[in-house]
Amino acid sequence: MPSLFRSLAIPAAAVKSAQKKGETHVASVKRDLEKDETPVASVAVLVAAADDDNPMRDQEKVGAKCCGCLCDYRRAVVAISIVGIVWNIIAIIIFALGSGAAAIAANADSLDLSEEDQENFRATTINAGVVAGIYAILLCFSIFSLVAALRYSVCMLGTVVLFTLVQLGWSFYVVIGNPYNGTGAITGGIIGSIIGYGLWLYPVIGLITEIKSGVMSRETYPREAHSCCCSPIV
């Protein structure tokens, strides 16, 4: 007895379109020949992400480029994280050296410092140590964001977004709470903070979006990798 169902053929164009979008399945519709109803059933047909004739690295990029022309979002997050690591290490060294120098000066009998000067030096030592500690935390945060991008972790990247928003809020508090800042300084500080932290959040949020949509992953990165200045290693 002939089958009552006939599977409709999947056009090759639909398969290619699914590959470009990073999709792994395409629907196959079946028709009931007696009742002439459609669809009565559907199955998911696996679409190969890349075949021997068209490997992933040779496929056309599906995701966006940072700022429209620079690099892919993952590469952008990695680059900014590395810059943050270097910047924070330099800051830690500078403030640690300053704290050490102030401590030596405060306890040097040969300088013949007054008690007031010694207290000032000690306060400077404490302040420099606190600032160095803050930069140490920021260094850990930069390393964390680098690992998040390398691991394609949406959860870790979400934590990066949350921590960055906390930093943005703190910068607002510092600018607004400074009694020496006038209206112009406060406005400029707020705008500068929004621009600075916005430039950092932009690629992170872009990367999260592409990972969640399936466009960006370990498997698809050879296709998505892009750099405006060099050939990315994938």
C-alpha positions as CSV (number, residue, x, y, z in Angstrom):
1,M,0.0,0.0,0.0
2,P,1.5,3.3,-1.0
3,S,2.4,5.8,1.8
4,L,-0.2,8.4,2.5
5,F,2.4,11.0,3.1
6,R,4.9,12.5,0.8
7,S,7.9,14.6,2.0
8,L,8.3,17.9,0.1
9,A,11.8,18.5,-1.2
10,I,13.9,21.1,0.5
11,P,15.2,23.7,-2.0
12,A,19.0,24.0,-2.1
13,A,18.6,27.8,-1.6
14,A,16.9,27.2,1.8
15,V,19.8,25.0,2.9
16,K,22.4,27.6,1.8
17,S,20.4,30.4,3.5
18,A,20.3,28.4,6.7
19,Q,24.1,27.9,6.5
20,K,24.7,31.6,6.1
21,K,22.5,32.4,9.1
22,G,24.4,29.9,11.3
23,E,21.2,27.7,11.6
24,T,21.7,24.0,12.1
25,H,18.2,22.8,11.0
26,V,15.7,23.5,8.3
27,A,12.0,22.4,8.3
28,S,10.8,19.6,6.0
29,V,7.0,19.7,5.4
30,K,4.9,16.6,4.6
31,R,1.6,16.5,2.8
32,D,-1.4,14.2,3.3
33,L,-2.2,13.0,-0.2
34,E,-5.8,11.8,0.6
35,K,-7.0,14.9,2.6
36,D,-4.8,17.3,0.6
37,E,-3.9,19.0,3.9
38,T,-0.5,20.6,4.6
39,P,1.3,20.5,6.9
40,V,0.3,17.4,8.9
41,A,3.8,16.7,10.1
42,S,7.2,18.3,10.0
43,V,10.7,17.1,10.8
44,A,13.9,18.9,11.4
45,V,16.6,18.1,8.8
46,L,20.2,18.8,10.0
47,V,22.0,21.3,7.9
48,A,25.8,20.8,7.8
49,A,27.6,23.9,9.1
50,A,30.3,23.4,6.5
51,D,30.9,20.7,3.9
52,D,34.1,19.7,2.3
53,D,33.6,21.9,-0.7
54,N,32.7,25.0,1.4
55,P,34.5,25.0,4.8
56,M,33.4,27.4,7.5
57,R,36.4,29.7,7.0
58,D,35.5,30.2,3.4
59,Q,31.8,31.1,4.0
60,E,30.6,34.6,4.0
61,K,30.5,36.4,7.4
62,V,27.0,36.5,8.9
63,G,27.6,38.6,12.0
64,A,28.3,42.3,12.3
65,K,31.6,44.1,12.6
66,C,32.4,46.4,15.5
67,C,31.7,50.0,14.5
68,G,30.7,48.7,11.1
69,C,34.2,48.2,9.7
70,L,36.8,47.2,12.4
71,C,36.7,43.7,13.7
72,D,34.3,41.0,15.0
73,Y,32.8,41.6,18.4
74,R,34.8,38.8,20.1
75,R,38.1,40.2,18.8
76,A,37.0,43.7,19.9
77,V,36.3,42.4,23.5
78,V,39.6,40.6,23.6
79,A,41.5,43.7,22.4
80,I,39.8,46.0,24.9
81,S,40.4,43.5,27.7
82,I,44.1,43.3,26.9
83,V,44.4,47.1,26.8
84,G,42.7,47.2,30.2
85,I,45.1,44.6,31.6
86,V,48.2,46.6,30.4
87,W,46.7,49.9,31.7
88,N,45.9,48.6,35.1
89,I,49.3,46.9,35.5
90,I,51.0,50.2,34.8
91,A,48.7,52.1,37.2
92,I,49.3,49.6,40.0
93,I,53.1,49.9,39.5
94,I,52.9,53.8,39.6
95,F,50.7,54.0,42.7
96,A,52.6,51.2,44.5
97,L,55.9,53.0,43.9
98,G,54.4,56.3,45.1
99,S,53.0,54.6,48.2
100,G,56.4,53.1,48.9
101,A,58.3,56.3,48.4
102,A,55.8,58.2,50.7
103,A,56.2,55.5,53.4
104,I,60.0,55.7,53.2
105,A,59.9,59.5,53.4
106,A,57.5,59.4,56.4
107,N,59.8,57.2,58.3
108,A,63.2,58.7,57.3
109,D,64.8,60.4,60.3
110,S,67.4,62.0,58.1
111,L,64.7,64.2,56.4
112,D,64.0,65.9,59.7
113,L,60.2,66.2,58.9
114,S,57.8,67.9,61.2
115,E,55.0,65.8,62.8
116,E,52.5,67.4,60.5
117,D,54.6,66.5,57.4
118,Q,55.0,62.9,58.6
119,E,51.2,62.6,59.0
120,N,50.7,64.0,55.5
121,F,53.1,61.5,54.1
122,R,51.4,58.6,55.9
123,A,48.0,59.8,54.6
124,T,49.5,59.8,51.1
125,T,50.9,56.3,51.6
126,I,47.4,55.0,52.6
127,N,45.7,56.8,49.7
128,A,48.2,55.5,47.1
129,G,47.8,52.0,48.5
130,V,44.0,52.1,48.3
131,V,44.1,53.4,44.7
132,A,46.6,50.6,43.8
133,G,44.2,48.1,45.4
134,I,41.3,49.5,43.3
135,Y,43.4,49.1,40.1
136,A,44.2,45.6,41.2
137,I,40.5,44.8,41.3
138,L,40.1,46.4,37.8
139,L,43.0,44.3,36.6
140,C,41.1,41.1,37.7
141,F,38.0,42.4,36.0
142,S,39.9,42.9,32.7
143,I,41.3,39.4,32.9
144,F,37.8,38.1,33.7
145,S,36.4,39.8,30.6
146,L,39.2,38.4,28.4
147,V,38.4,34.9,29.6
148,A,34.7,35.4,29.1
149,A,35.3,36.4,25.4
150,L,37.7,33.5,24.8
151,R,35.2,31.0,26.3
152,Y,32.1,32.4,24.5
153,S,30.4,32.6,28.0
154,V,27.1,34.5,28.0
155,C,26.9,34.3,31.8
156,M,30.4,35.7,32.3
157,L,29.9,38.4,29.7
158,G,26.6,39.4,31.4
159,T,28.6,39.8,34.6
160,V,31.0,42.1,32.7
161,V,28.1,44.2,31.7
162,L,26.8,44.4,35.2
163,F,30.2,45.3,36.7
164,T,30.7,48.0,34.0
165,L,27.3,49.5,34.8
166,V,28.4,49.6,38.5
167,Q,31.5,51.5,37.5
168,L,29.5,53.9,35.4
169,G,27.2,54.6,38.4
170,W,30.2,55.1,40.6
171,S,31.8,57.6,38.2
172,F,28.5,59.6,38.2
173,Y,28.6,59.6,42.0
174,V,32.2,60.8,42.1
175,V,31.6,63.6,39.6
176,I,28.3,64.8,41.1
177,G,29.5,64.5,44.7
178,N,32.7,66.5,44.2
179,P,31.9,69.9,45.8
180,Y,34.6,71.6,43.6
181,N,32.8,70.7,40.4
182,G,30.6,73.3,38.8
183,T,27.7,72.6,36.5
184,G,30.0,72.5,33.4
185,A,32.4,70.0,35.0
186,I,29.6,67.8,36.2
187,T,27.9,67.8,32.7
188,G,31.2,67.1,31.0
189,G,32.1,64.3,33.5
190,I,28.8,62.6,33.0
191,I,29.0,62.8,29.2
192,G,32.5,61.6,29.2
193,S,31.7,58.6,31.4
194,I,28.7,57.7,29.2
195,I,30.9,57.8,26.1
196,G,33.8,55.9,27.7
197,Y,31.8,53.1,29.3
198,G,29.4,53.0,26.3
199,L,32.4,52.2,24.0
200,W,33.3,49.4,26.3
201,L,29.7,48.0,26.6
202,Y,29.0,48.2,22.9
203,P,31.2,45.2,21.8
204,V,30.4,43.2,24.9
205,I,26.6,43.5,24.3
206,G,27.1,42.8,20.6
207,L,29.1,39.6,21.4
208,I,26.4,38.4,23.8
209,T,23.7,39.0,21.2
210,E,25.6,37.0,18.5
211,I,26.4,34.1,20.9
212,K,22.8,33.8,22.0
213,S,21.5,33.9,18.4
214,G,24.0,31.1,17.4
215,V,25.9,33.3,14.9
216,M,29.0,33.4,17.1
217,S,30.5,30.2,18.6
218,R,33.6,28.1,18.6
219,E,32.4,26.3,15.5
220,T,31.4,29.4,13.5
221,Y,34.3,31.7,14.5
222,P,36.4,30.7,11.5
223,R,33.6,32.2,9.4
224,E,32.9,35.2,11.7
225,A,36.6,36.2,12.4
226,H,37.4,39.6,10.9
227,S,40.0,42.3,11.4
228,C,40.6,45.6,9.7
229,C,44.4,45.5,10.2
230,C,45.6,41.9,10.1
231,S,44.6,38.3,9.3
232,P,43.0,36.9,12.5
233,I,44.3,33.6,13.7
234,V,41.4,31.0,13.9
